[in-house]
Amino acid sequence: MPSLPETMRQIVFAGSGGPDVIGWETAPVPRPGPGQVLVEVVAAGVNRPDCLQRAGGYPPPPGATAVPGLEIAGRVVALGEGVTSPALGDEVCALVISGGYADYCVAEAPLCLPIPKPLSLLEAAGLPENYFTVYDNVFTRGRLAKGETILVHGGSSGIGSTAIQLAHHAGARVIATAGSDEKCAFCTELGADEAINYRAADFVEEVKRLTDGRGADVILDMVGGPYVQRNLACLAFEGRLVQIAFLQPSRVDVDLLPVMLRRLTFTGSTLRPRSVALKAAIADHLRRDVWPLLEAGTIRPVIHATFPLEEARAAHELMESSAHSGKIMLETGK
């Protein structure tokens, strides 16, 4: 086992609030427990849940570090008891419950995935949170099938860009929404068949027009609020609305009669609180169904901007501006 430093840099929040509460400190390097590995972090992804945690709305699960960061890539430098894979020195990307914004991070061994050959460690760090989330919600919960139509809200986001590529490869017709013509063009370049500028057109009417009145079979939504009723209005018979976040209020006044009349399914999920075993099952599906596509270069994460670790505040400001198309990343310089 290589010699490890005693301390590392990590990002911390000085209370709840805006990006101005973000700072960094020196802290002891953590040690992996049974079934875990320690990863020397090369890069970490920045995600909306990180901003929500910073604002006080998404605390880490009990016992987890308060250091933000849900996905990382780097090198395995220490093994916990009982771990045989990955091995020391392996380069991996990993889904973590917290702690990614640091020089070193503990990860559960079953949630570590190999780096697809065409990708750098920086690019691979942008895989876990989005690919775990999209695969589980679009294909497991949403049951998207070849020939069906999916509406992806926020198509230019990390989640959206992932959903567009995976759904397109699965043989679905993809309609995406985005907030500008430039972002709509970004969505179609990734594989969306149609992209709707929601600032210029009513997405409900556009979805109905584009599907000859039939509607979408699956909708992936992270907006909530008034979008809930509008989503129900543009679902096809037996359609599935999958809610994965709420950028607008989660409490809504909604008419559920369409759910009965058109036999709709309204479901959703969160990823972070799930057990290691449940997340490991998703990891197994990704190894089987998605990693070969990444290896072949058929799909790939799209990186919009990269910041040094100590500039996490600027990364959060960009995230909350919604000016990005694709992933926002942090690099440690390792």
Salt bridges, closest charged atoms under 4 A:
GLU40 OE1 - ARG75 NH1 3.47
GLU71 OE2 - LYS327 NZ 2.53
GLU91 OE2 - ARG75 NE 3.88
ASP103 OD1 - ARG9 NH2 2.83
GLU123 OE2 - ARG300 NH2 2.60
ASP136 OD2 - ARG141 NE 3.58
ASP136 OD2 - ARG274 NH2 2.66
GLU148 OE1 - ARG240 NH2 2.78
ASP202 OD1 - ARG230 NH2 3.26
GLU206 OE1 - ARG209 NH2 2.79
ASP217 OD1 - ARG214 NH2 2.77
GLU238 OE2 - ARG263 NE 2.69
ASP284 OD1 - ARG287 NH1 3.00
ASP289 OD2 - ARG288 NH2 2.69
GLU295 OE1 - LYS117 NZ 3.91
GLU310 OE1 - ARG9 NH1 3.03
GLU317 OE2 - ARG313 NE 3.28
GLU320 OE2 - ARG54 NH2 2.76
